[in-house]
Amino acid sequence: MKKNIVLSAFILLLLAIGADVYLLFNAKIPFSNILYRNATGAPEILLNGVALFYKGEVEKKDTDLVQFQLSDTGDPLFKDRGIPEGKPKTPPFIYLKGENQKVYLYKYPKPPFSLGH
């Protein structure tokens, strides 16, 4: 009986990891990233209808950031100072200022690599 429970838990864990990898390689937000974002208290950010991939908290000075766009919910989003307007269309890293001097780092979801697309 105990062996069946352990085997079932192991198979369930493999399925969860497989689903996460599938979502990651298809430029979707994996469940592990959603859990990580919720555990740290960061908000979900949508930009042009796409949920952004949460990368964690960073330390940035206000002088290092420039507002470039509003999220779909109206939150001001920032990019690094020095990135030209419109190139690239979406900056590689997107920042959201939180409470108590917290700055959250996000990026557009994309596959870790592509095979000639």
Backbone as CSV, one residue per row, in Angstrom:
resi,resn,N_x,N_y,N_z,CA_x,CA_y,CA_z,C_x,C_y,C_z
1,MET,0.820,-1.196,0.000,0.000,0.000,0.000,0.869,1.267,0.000
2,LYS,1.888,1.279,0.878,2.767,2.438,0.965,3.558,2.613,-0.331
3,LYS,3.931,1.504,-0.951,4.679,1.543,-2.201,3.833,2.183,-3.306
4,ASN,2.534,1.873,-3.335,1.640,2.445,-4.342,1.476,3.958,-4.147
5,ILE,1.438,4.400,-2.927,1.299,5.834,-2.649,2.551,6.573,-3.096
6,VAL,3.720,6.022,-2.800,4.981,6.642,-3.205,5.080,6.670,-4.725
7,LEU,4.729,5.578,-5.378,4.766,5.520,-6.836,3.793,6.525,-7.449
8,SER,2.603,6.638,-6.890,1.615,7.604,-7.385,2.106,9.040,-7.218
9,ALA,2.706,9.336,-6.087,3.239,10.679,-5.848,4.376,10.982,-6.819
10,PHE,5.217,10.000,-7.092,6.323,10.186,-8.027,5.809,10.442,-9.446
11,ILE,4.814,9.686,-9.872,4.232,9.878,-11.202,3.562,11.239,-11.297
12,LEU,2.873,11.656,-10.261,2.233,12.974,-10.236,3.282,14.089,-10.318
13,LEU,4.389,13.923,-9.618,5.477,14.900,-9.681,6.071,14.973,-11.088
14,LEU,6.278,13.838,-11.726,6.792,13.813,-13.102,5.826,14.502,-14.067
15,LEU,4.532,14.275,-13.902,3.541,14.931,-14.755,3.547,16.447,-14.557
16,ALA,3.683,16.883,-13.313,3.725,18.321,-13.034,4.970,18.961,-13.643
17,ILE,6.103,18.294,-13.525,7.342,18.819,-14.121,7.219,18.826,-15.641
18,GLY,6.644,17.786,-16.200,6.445,17.729,-17.651,5.538,18.848,-18.140
19,ALA,4.472,19.131,-17.412,3.566,20.227,-17.793,4.287,21.568,-17.718
20,ASP,5.101,21.756,-16.688,5.868,23.002,-16.545,6.843,23.186,-17.710
21,VAL,7.556,22.132,-18.064,8.516,22.198,-19.168,7.784,22.467,-20.482
22,TYR,6.645,21.815,-20.689,5.860,22.042,-21.898,5.441,23.516,-22.003
23,LEU,4.922,24.069,-20.917,4.501,25.473,-20.932,5.686,26.403,-21.175
24,LEU,6.807,26.126,-20.547,7.994,26.962,-20.705,8.477,26.975,-22.156
25,PHE,8.521,25.808,-22.789,9.018,25.715,-24.156,8.006,26.193,-25.194
26,ASN,6.779,26.482,-24.774,5.780,27.034,-25.674,5.477,28.490,-25.352
27,ALA,6.419,29.162,-24.714,6.328,30.595,-24.402,5.097,30.925,-23.575
28,LYS,4.753,30.055,-22.646,3.663,30.297,-21.699,4.262,30.403,-20.302
29,ILE,3.482,30.873,-19.365,3.955,31.005,-17.990,3.751,29.669,-17.269
30,PRO,4.837,29.006,-16.835,4.687,27.723,-16.136,4.099,27.899,-14.735
31,PHE,3.521,26.807,-14.232,2.907,26.838,-12.904,3.919,27.215,-11.825
32,SER,5.153,26.759,-11.977,6.175,27.056,-10.968,6.429,28.563,-10.882
33,ASN,6.360,29.282,-12.016,6.560,30.722,-11.992,5.389,31.418,-11.318
34,ILE,4.179,30.914,-11.526,2.997,31.485,-10.874,3.101,31.293,-9.363
35,LEU,3.517,30.104,-8.931,3.680,29.851,-7.491,4.765,30.749,-6.898
36,TYR,5.873,30.909,-7.616,6.979,31.758,-7.162,6.515,33.212,-7.022
37,ARG,5.784,33.706,-8.027,5.289,35.087,-7.988,4.328,35.281,-6.819
38,ASN,3.433,34.327,-6.610,2.481,34.437,-5.502,3.177,34.351,-4.145
39,ALA,4.191,33.515,-4.039,4.913,33.362,-2.771,5.658,34.641,-2.394
40,THR,6.139,35.382,-3.390,6.875,36.613,-3.092,5.957,37.828,-2.991
41,GLY,4.692,37.666,-3.347,3.748,38.767,-3.227,3.763,39.738,-4.389
42,ALA,4.373,39.363,-5.494,4.421,40.234,-6.669,3.107,40.126,-7.437
43,PRO,2.669,41.225,-8.032,1.411,41.180,-8.786,1.585,40.537,-10.156
44,GLU,0.481,40.038,-10.699,0.493,39.540,-12.074,0.405,40.744,-12.998
45,ILE,1.243,40.785,-14.008,1.273,41.906,-14.941,0.938,41.396,-16.342
46,LEU,-0.026,42.059,-16.964,-0.380,41.773,-18.348,0.036,42.958,-19.197
47,LEU,0.695,42.677,-20.309,1.120,43.715,-21.244,0.636,43.306,-22.627
48,ASN,-0.281,44.074,-23.175,-0.892,43.771,-24.475,-1.530,42.383,-24.476
49,GLY,-2.162,42.029,-23.366,-2.859,40.756,-23.264,-1.983,39.559,-22.965
50,VAL,-0.688,39.768,-22.764,0.248,38.674,-22.489,0.726,38.784,-21.045
51,ALA,0.602,37.682,-20.290,1.119,37.654,-18.922,2.634,37.633,-18.969
52,LEU,3.276,38.474,-18.155,4.737,38.554,-18.147,5.329,37.526,-17.192
53,PHE,6.514,37.052,-17.541,7.268,36.071,-16.752,7.949,36.797,-15.595
54,TYR,7.701,36.368,-14.366,8.260,37.008,-13.174,9.669,36.479,-12.915
55,LYS,10.634,37.402,-12.720,12.027,37.017,-12.509,12.524,37.273,-11.088
56,GLY,11.763,37.999,-10.264,12.181,38.238,-8.894,12.258,39.718,-8.563
57,GLU,12.771,39.995,-7.371,12.966,41.380,-6.923,14.397,41.804,-7.211
58,VAL,14.557,43.072,-7.570,15.886,43.617,-7.830,16.019,44.950,-7.109
59,GLU,17.250,45.377,-6.937,17.508,46.702,-6.370,17.874,47.635,-7.505
60,LYS,17.058,48.647,-7.709,17.282,49.642,-8.757,17.005,51.016,-8.174
61,LYS,17.790,51.978,-8.586,17.541,53.361,-8.203,16.518,53.952,-9.170
62,ASP,15.746,54.921,-8.690,14.761,55.573,-9.548,15.422,56.219,-10.760
63,THR,16.662,56.649,-10.607,17.350,57.309,-11.722,17.776,56.319,-12.810
64,ASP,17.770,55.010,-12.498,18.151,53.990,-13.478,16.995,53.568,-14.370
65,LEU,15.766,53.970,-14.010,14.580,53.493,-14.709,13.844,54.622,-15.403
66,VAL,13.210,54.280,-16.533,12.411,55.228,-17.311,11.071,54.559,-17.609
67,GLN,9.974,55.274,-17.361,8.670,54.703,-17.675,8.511,54.603,-19.185
68,PHE,7.992,53.445,-19.658,7.829,53.297,-21.097,6.411,52.948,-21.505
69,GLN,5.613,52.384,-20.601,4.269,51.988,-20.984,3.458,51.679,-19.730
70,LEU,2.137,51.642,-19.891,1.253,51.199,-18.823,0.866,49.757,-19.087
71,SER,0.695,48.999,-18.002,0.229,47.616,-18.158,-1.247,47.652,-18.541
72,ASP,-1.813,46.485,-18.811,-3.229,46.406,-19.169,-4.129,46.857,-18.018
73,THR,-3.619,46.778,-16.787,-4.399,47.218,-15.624,-4.072,48.648,-15.217
74,GLY,-3.212,49.322,-15.976,-2.898,50.724,-15.708,-1.701,50.971,-14.821
75,ASP,-0.948,49.920,-14.477,0.260,50.097,-13.660,1.398,50.619,-14.537
76,PRO,2.149,51.627,-14.067,3.272,52.111,-14.875,4.408,51.080,-14.896
77,LEU,4.891,50.783,-16.088,5.993,49.844,-16.269,7.234,50.617,-16.685
78,PHE,8.390,50.150,-16.249,9.643,50.861,-16.458,10.632,49.975,-17.207
79,LYS,11.597,50.627,-17.854,12.707,49.936,-18.507,13.989,50.604,-18.056
80,ASP,15.108,49.979,-18.362,16.401,50.557,-18.012,16.640,51.835,-18.809
81,ARG,17.212,52.819,-18.145,17.588,54.053,-18.832,18.669,53.712,-19.861
82,GLY,18.603,54.310,-21.021,19.601,54.068,-22.049,19.119,53.171,-23.171
83,ILE,17.983,52.493,-22.994,17.431,51.686,-24.077,16.637,52.623,-24.978
84,PRO,16.965,52.702,-26.270,16.286,53.641,-27.172,14.789,53.353,-27.290
85,GLU,14.016,54.384,-27.550,12.573,54.234,-27.713,12.264,53.380,-28.941
86,GLY,11.402,52.403,-28.751,10.936,51.604,-29.872,11.883,50.528,-30.359
87,LYS,13.097,50.467,-29.835,14.058,49.447,-30.271,14.734,48.855,-29.055
88,PRO,14.487,47.657,-28.716,13.470,46.783,-29.277,12.078,47.237,-28.869
89,LYS,11.063,46.714,-29.554,9.689,47.141,-29.265,9.354,46.910,-27.794
90,THR,9.752,45.774,-27.286,9.595,45.468,-25.862,10.990,45.314,-25.281
91,PRO,11.318,46.059,-24.225,12.657,45.932,-23.636,12.897,44.530,-23.080
92,PRO,14.163,44.127,-22.972,14.448,42.777,-22.480,13.973,42.555,-21.044
93,PHE,14.032,43.590,-20.217,13.563,43.473,-18.842,12.582,44.598,-18.558
94,ILE,11.502,44.258,-17.882,10.452,45.206,-17.541,10.359,45.254,-16.027
95,TYR,10.296,46.459,-15.489,10.290,46.646,-14.040,8.958,47.235,-13.592
96,LEU,8.550,46.848,-12.395,7.363,47.399,-11.763,7.756,47.831,-10.363
97,LYS,7.486,49.084,-10.046,7.800,49.566,-8.702,6.691,49.128,-7.754
98,GLY,7.097,48.521,-6.649,6.147,48.072,-5.643,6.215,48.953,-4.406
99,GLU,5.643,48.457,-3.335,5.653,49.184,-2.067,7.003,49.035,-1.378
100,ASN,7.332,49.978,-0.522,8.550,49.924,0.299,9.822,49.777,-0.538
101,GLN,9.925,50.528,-1.606,11.119,50.563,-2.459,11.396,49.239,-3.176
102,LYS,10.416,48.340,-3.232,10.604,47.088,-3.957,10.474,47.358,-5.449
103,VAL,11.294,46.682,-6.227,11.206,46.743,-7.685,11.150,45.299,-8.184
104,TYR,10.067,44.976,-8.899,9.879,43.628,-9.425,10.361,43.565,-10.868
105,LEU,11.013,42.479,-11.217,11.566,42.290,-12.551,10.712,41.278,-13.318
106,TYR,10.333,41.655,-14.527,9.545,40.795,-15.406,10.204,40.762,-16.773
107,LYS,9.799,39.795,-17.590,10.211,39.777,-18.991,9.111,39.109,-19.804
108,TYR,9.119,39.387,-21.100,8.162,38.760,-21.998,8.459,37.269,-22.058
109,PRO,7.447,36.417,-22.001,7.724,34.979,-22.086,8.160,34.599,-23.494
110,LYS,9.195,33.816,-23.568,9.661,33.285,-24.845,10.342,31.962,-24.568
111,PRO,10.387,31.093,-25.564,11.040,29.786,-25.357,12.515,29.988,-25.016
112,PRO,13.104,29.074,-24.230,14.517,29.194,-23.875,15.422,29.196,-25.100
113,PHE,15.033,28.511,-26.145,15.768,28.533,-27.415,14.787,28.139,-28.505
114,SER,15.145,28.438,-29.733,14.284,28.041,-30.848,15.100,27.237,-31.848
115,LEU,14.418,26.420,-32.591,15.097,25.566,-33.563,14.826,26.077,-34.982
116,GLY,15.429,27.223,-35.291,15.356,27.751,-36.635,14.069,28.457,-37.008
117,HIS,13.302,28.930,-36.059,12.058,29.651,-36.382,12.359,31.079,-36.712
